[in-house]
Amino acid sequence: MTSQRSGSPAIPPEILAKMTPEQQAALQARMKERESQGPLKTVRNHCVTKEDLQKLLTFGDDRGSCRKTIVSASSSKQEFRIECTNSGIKVAGTVRIEAIDPEHLKFTSQILSGDTMKIATTGTAKWIGAECTTDAKK
């Protein structure tokens, strides 16, 4: 999976008000440094069961604060809009997943966090085995 971020994260005013100017400057410096590093590449194992395939995939932590709306779905493609609010920050975007063949899929997402941070993600996945091992459940 490759993710590219641009812009600053949306931080609620009440949280910013609790930060010292030094803390705010340090946060901005960390974000600029992270953005300057370019795309972030990640490899991870995730177990997907037959039951998981019958519902919208989450690809991460879903704390129940998100609303997912199916845009289109077929036996080989799934596209949905996602809208979340967490600590006063709104996140919205589109996720597309396509099965290339029975053992491979590709996905893309375009997410806007607050009014300023954009996150574009692309990736591929492949079948690695019929059993969910302890390592794959991460």
N, C-alpha and C positions, 0 to 999 in steps of 0.2 A: 504494500500500500504506500502510496506517495501522497503527502499532504503539503500544500503550499498555503501559507497565511500571509495576508497583507492587511495593513491598517492596525489600529489599536483596539484592545479589548474594551468592551463597554463595562465601565465600573459604576455602579449606582452612586449617586451623589452622597448618600449617607455614609457609604464606606469611604469614599474619598475624603469626606470631612473629618473622619477619624484618623487619617494618615497625616504624618508630619510632611512638610515639604521635601525632606530628605528621603522619606519612604516613597513618596510619589515619584521623585526623580530616579530612584533606584529601580522602581517598577518600570518606568518608561525606558530606562537604559537596558534592562533585561529584555524587554519586548523588541527593541530595535536590534539588539544583538541576535536574538532568535530569528528575526525576519531576515537579517543579513546572511544567515547561514544557508539560505535557500530551502528547497524542498526537503521535508523530513521523510525518510524512508523507513518503514517498519515492517517486520515480518513476525507473524504470530500464528499460533495454532488455535483454532476455535472449533469445537465440536458442534455440528448441526445435525439434529435428529430428523427423522421423517416427519414427526409432529411439528417441528420448527418450520418446516417447509410449507405447512398448511396455513401459516399466518405471516404477517409482516415481519421481516427480519429487522433486528434492532442494531446489530453491529456495535454493541457497547452497552453502557449502563443506562437503563431506562428506569428512572425513578418515579414514573407515573405522572410527571408534569408535562408530558409531551402529548400532542394530538397528531395522529398520523391519518392522512387522507389518501386513499388509493386514487391515483390518476389513471393508471391502466394496469391490467394484470392478465397474463396468459400463462400457459404451461412453461414458457421459456423466458418471459420478461416480466419485470415488476417495476413500476414507477410509483413513488408516493411523495407527497409533500409532508414535511414535518414542521411543527411549530411547538416551541417549548418556552417556558418561563422558569428561570431558576434564579433566586435572589434578586428579583426585579429586572433581570436581563432577558430580553427576548431574543430567541434564536429561530430562524426560519430558513427553509431550503428545500431542495429536491434531491431525491436519491433514486438512481436508476440501477437495476441489477439485471443482467442478461446471462442466461445459460448458453455457453458456446457449444457445448456438447455434454454428454452425461457426466463428465468428470471435471469440467472447467467452467468457471464463470468470470465475468468482469463486472465491475461496478464503478460508478462515478457519483459524486455528490457536489453540490454547490450550496454552501451555507453562508448566511449573513448573521453575524452575532452583533446585536445592538444595531447601531447605524453605521459602524465604521470598520469592523473586522470581517473580512471575507476569507472563507476557508474552502479551497477546492481540493477534492480528494479523488484519486483514481486508483484502481487496484485490480488484482486478479486473485482467484482462489482456485484450489484444485483439491480433488478427492485424494485422501491419503490412506484411507482404510475403512473397513466395514464396522469396526468397533471404536467406541469413544474411549480413549485411554485417559488416564489421569492428566497427562501433559496436555492433551487436546481440549480439556474442559476449561482452560484459562480464558 
